Amino acid sequence: MVGTFVVVVLLAVLALLVLRSGMRVVNQVERGVVFRWGKALPQHRQPGITFLIPYADRMRKVNVQVVTLPIPTQEGITKDNVSVKVDAVVYFRVTDPVRAAIEVQDYVFAVGQVAQSSLRSIIGKSDLDDLLSDRERLHEGLAVMIDSPAAGWGVHIDRVEIKDVQLPESLKRSMSRQAEAERERRARVITADGEFQAAQQLANASRIMSDTPEAMQLRLLQTVVEVAAEKNSTLVMPFPVELLRYFDRAARNLGAGQETAPAPTGAPSPDARPAPAPAASRDPRVTEPPAQA
């Protein structure tokens, strides 16, 4: 009896040891890929406690979280022959743990290498303006280029973003001068447009005032009110320019009338010399007085 009890206890302990050696815990962020006698099972193990056959099964855990992989700075020449340095970041995750464990040795390293080559290819196919302003389209193109080989590895590319574009210092100075010249051009255009609109409105106002002379008097009174509102001790009254023009025309007409008026009949000319008086006939009976010494 005692021997039988000991044997039962030993068998129970052995079974517990076997179960303990085959028990595995899979975390929530992982999936387990089981290899039985070196052959991968088609179904992966879900999170929780799972049991393996001792000495026959071997499990590899694959992380299914989103991986943030920075791409080292890549130097290249753009389509318009500008040397730039570009760095980016890739967001991806494992969708098929079995293929990620079998098809590629290190899927993180593989995705990184594909991302670097794709980034250099995008730099050579794009212009500098696209790298600086149209990045959304480049992000989509990069994602498609990286996702094509990664799909066969059980990896899905969520997003690819270009973080920074480093330009040469000489190009930065040229772009700064270009931007400054563009801002100056816009300022001049805006100023000229404002002057044109102001001149057009003044021309419209002058036509209205010429049709209604009372508007000029109202404008004069409004100007006087505005000047008087400043509480000045001296009030300057503007003199209408039309009145000066009236006096000028009147003076010219008066001068022209005096020059063209004819001289009266019988009046002596200012340039005429007086005629000499006729010599009187001498009477022989009249004697002249002797001249005094």
C-alpha positions as CSV (number, residue, x, y, z in Angstrom):
1,M,0.0,0.0,0.0
2,V,2.7,2.4,1.0
3,G,4.6,1.6,-2.2
4,T,1.6,2.3,-4.4
5,F,1.0,5.6,-2.6
6,V,4.5,6.7,-3.2
7,V,4.3,5.8,-6.9
8,V,1.1,7.8,-7.3
9,V,2.7,10.8,-5.6
10,L,5.7,10.6,-7.8
11,L,3.6,10.4,-10.9
12,A,1.6,13.4,-9.8
13,V,4.7,15.4,-9.1
14,L,6.1,14.4,-12.5
15,A,2.9,15.4,-14.2
16,L,3.0,18.8,-12.5
17,L,6.6,19.3,-13.6
18,V,5.7,18.4,-17.1
19,L,2.8,20.8,-17.1
20,R,4.9,23.5,-15.5
21,S,7.6,23.1,-18.1
22,G,5.0,23.4,-20.9
23,M,3.1,26.4,-19.6
24,R,3.7,29.8,-21.2
25,V,2.2,33.2,-20.7
26,V,1.6,35.5,-23.7
27,N,1.2,39.2,-22.9
28,Q,-1.6,41.4,-24.3
29,V,0.7,43.2,-26.7
30,E,2.2,39.9,-28.1
31,R,1.3,36.9,-30.1
32,G,2.9,33.5,-29.9
33,V,4.2,31.6,-32.9
34,V,4.6,27.9,-32.0
35,F,7.2,25.7,-33.8
36,R,6.5,22.0,-33.3
37,W,9.5,19.9,-34.2
38,G,10.8,22.9,-36.2
39,K,7.6,23.4,-38.2
40,A,5.5,26.5,-37.6
41,L,1.9,25.9,-36.7
42,P,-0.6,27.8,-38.9
43,Q,-2.4,29.4,-35.9
44,H,-0.6,31.7,-33.5
45,R,-1.4,31.7,-29.7
46,Q,-3.6,34.5,-28.3
47,P,-2.7,36.4,-25.1
48,G,-3.0,34.5,-21.9
49,I,-1.8,31.2,-20.6
50,T,-0.9,28.6,-23.2
51,F,0.5,25.1,-22.9
52,L,3.3,23.6,-25.1
53,I,4.4,20.0,-25.5
54,P,7.7,19.7,-23.6
55,Y,10.7,19.1,-25.8
56,A,8.6,19.3,-28.9
57,D,7.2,22.8,-29.1
58,R,9.1,26.1,-29.1
59,M,7.3,29.4,-29.0
60,R,8.4,32.8,-30.4
61,K,6.7,35.9,-29.2
62,V,6.0,38.7,-31.7
63,N,5.1,42.2,-30.7
64,V,2.0,43.6,-32.4
65,Q,2.3,47.2,-31.1
66,V,2.9,50.1,-33.5
67,V,6.6,50.5,-34.0
68,T,8.1,54.0,-34.4
69,L,11.2,53.7,-36.6
70,P,13.3,56.8,-37.3
71,I,15.0,56.9,-40.7
72,P,18.6,58.2,-40.6
73,T,19.3,61.4,-42.5
74,Q,19.6,60.7,-46.2
75,E,21.5,63.0,-48.5
76,G,20.5,63.3,-52.1
77,I,20.0,65.6,-55.1
78,T,16.5,66.7,-56.1
79,K,15.0,66.7,-59.5
80,D,16.0,70.4,-59.9
81,N,19.7,69.7,-58.9
82,V,19.6,70.9,-55.3
83,S,21.6,69.0,-52.7
84,V,19.5,68.3,-49.6
85,K,19.5,66.2,-46.4
86,V,16.2,64.6,-45.4
87,D,15.2,62.5,-42.4
88,A,11.8,60.8,-41.8
89,V,10.0,58.5,-39.5
90,V,8.0,55.3,-40.2
91,Y,5.0,54.0,-38.2
92,F,4.2,50.3,-38.8
93,R,2.8,47.2,-37.0
94,V,2.7,43.5,-37.4
95,T,-0.6,42.2,-38.8
96,D,0.4,38.5,-39.4
97,P,2.7,37.2,-36.7
98,V,3.4,33.9,-38.4
99,R,4.6,35.5,-41.6
100,A,6.6,38.1,-39.7
101,A,8.4,35.3,-37.8
102,I,9.0,33.1,-40.9
103,E,9.3,35.3,-44.0
104,V,12.0,37.7,-42.7
105,Q,14.8,37.3,-40.2
106,D,14.4,40.8,-38.6
107,Y,11.4,42.7,-39.9
108,V,12.3,45.9,-38.0
109,F,15.7,46.0,-39.7
110,A,14.2,45.1,-43.1
111,V,11.6,47.9,-42.9
112,G,14.3,50.4,-41.9
113,Q,16.4,49.5,-45.0
114,V,13.5,49.7,-47.3
115,A,12.5,53.0,-45.9
116,Q,16.0,54.5,-46.4
117,S,16.1,53.4,-50.1
118,S,12.6,54.6,-50.7
119,L,13.4,58.0,-49.2
120,R,16.5,58.4,-51.4
121,S,14.3,57.5,-54.4
122,I,11.7,60.0,-53.5
123,I,14.3,62.8,-53.1
124,G,15.6,62.1,-56.6
125,K,12.1,62.2,-58.2
126,S,10.9,65.4,-56.4
127,D,11.6,69.1,-56.8
128,L,12.7,71.2,-53.9
129,D,9.3,73.0,-53.8
130,D,7.6,69.6,-53.3
131,L,9.8,68.7,-50.4
132,L,9.1,72.0,-48.7
133,S,5.4,72.5,-49.4
134,D,3.8,69.4,-50.9
135,R,4.8,66.8,-48.2
136,E,1.4,65.1,-47.9
137,R,1.7,63.7,-51.4
138,L,5.3,62.6,-50.7
139,H,4.2,60.9,-47.5
140,E,1.6,58.9,-49.4
141,G,4.2,57.9,-52.1
142,L,6.7,56.8,-49.4
143,A,4.0,54.7,-47.6
144,V,3.1,52.9,-50.9
145,M,6.8,52.3,-51.7
146,I,7.5,50.8,-48.3
147,D,4.3,48.9,-47.9
148,S,4.8,47.0,-51.2
149,P,7.6,44.7,-49.9
150,A,6.5,44.9,-46.2
151,A,3.1,43.4,-47.0
152,G,4.8,40.1,-47.8
153,W,6.4,40.1,-44.4
154,G,3.1,40.4,-42.5
155,V,3.8,44.1,-41.7
156,H,1.5,47.0,-42.4
157,I,2.8,50.6,-42.8
158,D,0.5,53.0,-41.0
159,R,2.2,56.3,-41.9
160,V,5.5,57.8,-43.1
161,E,6.4,61.4,-42.4
162,I,9.3,63.6,-43.5
163,K,10.6,65.3,-40.3
164,D,13.1,67.8,-41.6
165,V,14.7,69.0,-44.8
166,Q,18.2,70.5,-44.4
167,L,19.2,73.0,-47.1
168,P,22.7,74.4,-47.9
169,E,23.4,77.8,-46.4
170,S,23.9,79.5,-49.7
171,L,20.4,78.3,-50.8
172,K,18.9,79.5,-47.6
173,R,20.3,83.0,-48.2
174,S,19.1,83.0,-51.8
175,M,15.6,81.9,-50.7
176,S,15.6,84.6,-48.0
177,R,16.5,87.3,-50.6
178,Q,13.8,85.9,-52.9
179,A,11.2,86.1,-50.2
180,E,12.2,89.6,-49.3
181,A,12.0,90.7,-52.9
182,E,8.6,89.1,-53.2
183,R,7.3,90.9,-50.1
184,E,8.7,94.2,-51.4
185,R,7.0,93.7,-54.8
186,R,3.6,93.0,-53.1
187,A,4.0,96.1,-50.9
188,R,4.7,98.2,-54.0
189,V,1.7,96.7,-55.9
190,I,-0.6,97.3,-52.9
191,T,0.6,100.9,-52.6
192,A,0.2,101.6,-56.3
193,D,-3.3,100.1,-56.2
194,G,-4.2,102.2,-53.3
195,E,-3.0,105.4,-55.0
196,F,-4.9,104.4,-58.2
197,Q,-8.1,103.9,-56.3
198,A,-7.7,107.2,-54.4
199,A,-7.0,109.0,-57.6
200,Q,-10.1,107.4,-59.2
201,Q,-12.3,108.4,-56.3
202,L,-10.9,112.0,-56.3
203,A,-11.7,112.2,-60.0
204,N,-15.2,111.0,-59.4
205,A,-15.6,113.6,-56.6
206,S,-14.2,116.4,-58.8
207,R,-16.8,115.5,-61.5
208,I,-19.6,115.6,-59.0
209,M,-18.4,119.0,-57.6
210,S,-18.1,120.4,-61.1
211,D,-21.7,119.5,-61.8
212,T,-22.9,120.9,-58.5
213,P,-20.9,124.0,-57.4
214,E,-22.8,124.0,-54.1
215,A,-20.8,120.9,-53.2
216,M,-17.6,122.9,-53.1
217,Q,-19.1,125.3,-50.6
218,L,-20.3,122.4,-48.4
219,R,-16.9,120.9,-48.6
220,L,-15.4,124.2,-47.6
221,L,-17.7,124.5,-44.6
222,Q,-16.9,120.9,-43.6
223,T,-13.2,121.7,-43.7
224,V,-13.7,124.8,-41.5
225,V,-15.6,122.6,-39.0
226,E,-12.8,120.1,-38.9
227,V,-10.2,122.7,-38.3
228,A,-12.2,124.5,-35.7
229,A,-12.7,121.2,-33.8
230,E,-8.9,121.2,-32.9
231,K,-9.4,124.3,-30.6
232,N,-6.9,126.4,-32.5
233,S,-6.5,130.1,-31.8
234,T,-5.9,130.8,-35.5
235,L,-8.3,129.8,-38.2
236,V,-7.1,129.7,-41.7
237,M,-9.8,130.1,-44.4
238,P,-9.0,128.6,-47.7
239,F,-9.4,130.9,-50.7
240,P,-11.3,129.4,-53.7
241,V,-9.0,128.8,-56.6
242,E,-11.9,129.5,-59.0
243,L,-12.1,133.1,-57.8
244,L,-8.4,133.7,-58.6
245,R,-9.0,132.3,-62.0
246,Y,-11.9,134.7,-62.5
247,F,-9.7,137.7,-61.6
248,D,-6.9,136.4,-63.8
249,R,-9.3,136.2,-66.8
250,A,-10.7,139.6,-66.1
251,A,-7.3,141.2,-66.0
252,R,-6.3,139.6,-69.2
253,N,-9.5,140.8,-71.0
254,L,-9.0,144.3,-69.7
255,G,-5.4,144.5,-70.9
256,A,-6.3,143.1,-74.3
257,G,-9.1,145.8,-74.7
258,Q,-6.7,148.7,-74.0
259,E,-4.2,147.5,-76.6
260,T,-6.8,147.2,-79.4
261,A,-8.7,150.5,-78.7
262,P,-8.3,153.2,-81.7
263,A,-7.1,156.8,-81.2
264,P,-9.8,159.6,-81.4
265,T,-10.1,161.7,-84.6
266,G,-8.3,165.1,-84.6
267,A,-6.2,164.2,-81.5
268,P,-2.5,164.8,-81.9
269,S,-0.4,161.9,-82.1
270,P,2.2,161.6,-79.3
271,D,4.9,161.0,-81.8
272,A,4.0,164.0,-84.1
273,R,6.2,167.1,-84.0
274,P,4.7,170.7,-84.0
275,A,4.8,172.4,-87.4
276,P,7.0,175.5,-87.6
277,A,5.1,178.9,-87.6
278,P,5.1,180.7,-91.0
279,A,7.6,183.6,-91.4
280,A,5.9,187.1,-91.2
281,S,6.4,189.5,-94.0
282,R,8.7,192.4,-93.2
283,D,7.4,195.9,-93.4
284,P,10.1,198.4,-94.6
285,R,8.6,201.1,-92.4
286,V,9.0,199.2,-89.2
287,T,12.5,199.4,-87.8
288,E,13.8,196.9,-85.4
289,P,15.2,198.1,-82.1
290,P,18.9,198.0,-81.8
291,A,20.3,195.1,-80.0
292,Q,21.6,195.7,-76.6
293,A,25.1,194.9,-75.9
